[in-house]
Amino acid sequence: MNRERITISLLTDDNDIIGHLHTIKSERTISSYLRHLIRQDMLNNPPINTLDQLAEEIVRKLSNSELSFASTSEKTTKIAESLEDMSIINTLF
């Protein structure tokens, strides 16, 4: 298998990138990490880097599914009923 080698240079003020690559290196090779990122970029599907992006992606996928969720008003009512029940029980003792 022939390999093509490409050199990537990082600047001295890229300490955050270098630190991140050291973290990645403990999990997988830098080459496989870069190949994955490049493929994601080629598919116009950039990687999820923040919790906000992850939450948005989950909401998008769930909104496209046929799952249904109870509304928050139903949950609030149940909580209020539970608190009422607890209050009644507490007055008995």
C-alpha positions in Angstrom: 0.0 0.0 0.0 1.5 3.3 -1.1 1.3 6.2 1.3 1.3 9.9 0.6 3.1 11.9 3.2 2.0 15.5 4.0 3.7 17.6 6.5 1.7 19.9 8.7 3.4 22.7 10.6 2.0 24.2 13.8 3.1 27.6 15.1 4.5 28.2 18.5 1.3 30.0 19.6 -0.8 26.9 18.7 -0.3 25.4 22.1 -4.0 24.7 22.4 -4.0 22.7 19.2 -0.8 20.9 20.2 -2.4 20.0 23.6 -5.5 18.8 21.9 -3.5 16.6 19.6 -1.6 15.1 22.5 -5.0 14.2 24.0 -6.2 12.6 20.7 -2.9 10.7 20.5 -3.8 8.8 23.6 -7.0 7.5 22.0 -6.0 7.1 18.3 -3.4 8.1 15.8 -3.2 11.7 14.6 -3.4 10.5 11.0 -6.7 8.7 11.5 -8.1 11.7 13.4 -7.1 14.1 10.6 -8.5 11.7 7.9 -11.8 11.6 9.8 -12.0 15.4 10.1 -11.2 15.8 6.4 -13.9 13.3 5.4 -16.4 15.1 7.5 -15.5 18.4 5.9 -15.7 16.9 2.4 -19.2 15.6 3.2 -20.1 19.1 4.4 -20.8 17.6 7.8 -18.4 19.2 10.2 -17.7 17.4 13.4 -19.6 18.4 16.6 -17.2 20.3 18.8 -19.5 21.7 21.5 -22.3 20.6 23.7 -24.6 23.1 22.1 -23.9 21.6 18.7 -24.5 18.2 20.0 -27.8 19.3 21.6 -28.9 20.9 18.3 -28.0 17.7 16.4 -30.0 15.5 18.9 -33.0 17.8 18.7 -32.8 17.8 14.9 -32.7 14.1 14.7 -35.5 13.6 17.2 -37.7 16.1 15.4 -37.3 14.1 12.3 -38.3 10.9 14.0 -41.7 9.6 14.9 -41.1 9.7 18.6 -43.4 11.8 20.7 -42.7 13.5 24.1 -45.0 14.6 26.9 -45.5 18.3 26.9 -43.8 20.3 29.7 -47.2 21.4 31.0 -48.1 17.8 31.7 -44.9 17.4 33.6 -45.5 20.6 35.6 -49.0 19.4 36.5 -47.7 16.1 37.7 -45.0 17.8 39.8 -47.6 20.1 41.3 -49.8 17.2 42.1 -46.9 15.4 43.7 -46.1 18.5 45.8 -49.7 18.8 46.9 -49.8 15.1 47.8 -46.6 15.5 49.8 -48.0 18.5 51.6 -51.2 16.6 52.5 -49.1 13.6 53.7 -46.9 15.9 55.8 -49.9 17.5 57.5 -51.0 14.1 58.6 -47.9 13.5 60.6 
